[in-house]
């Protein structure tokens, strides 16, 4: 079974743990994966067996994901696009925002 991460539309101070509890209760390992948004990379990492010590296990999972950057929440995308658009050729910026076609 694959469980996608629990998402949120706003910035949070902690990771949600639903995936952890599902794996721990089912007695199955967690296969760590990643989507690195800025580098446009994805991949599969190590298999992690939950021990039941959620604090220690989540610290280990977070440490493995340390340098990976996810996609910013939607409200951040607008300011990011405003910073990127001037760097694009005008026809590309128009294509992205739907002005062409």
Buried (B, 14 or more C-beta within 10 A) or exposed (E): EEEEEEEEEEEEEEBEBEBBEBBBEEEEEBEBBBBBEEEEEEEEBEEBEBEEEEEEBBEBBEEEBEEBEEEBEEEEEEEEEEEEBEEEEEEEBBEEEEEEE
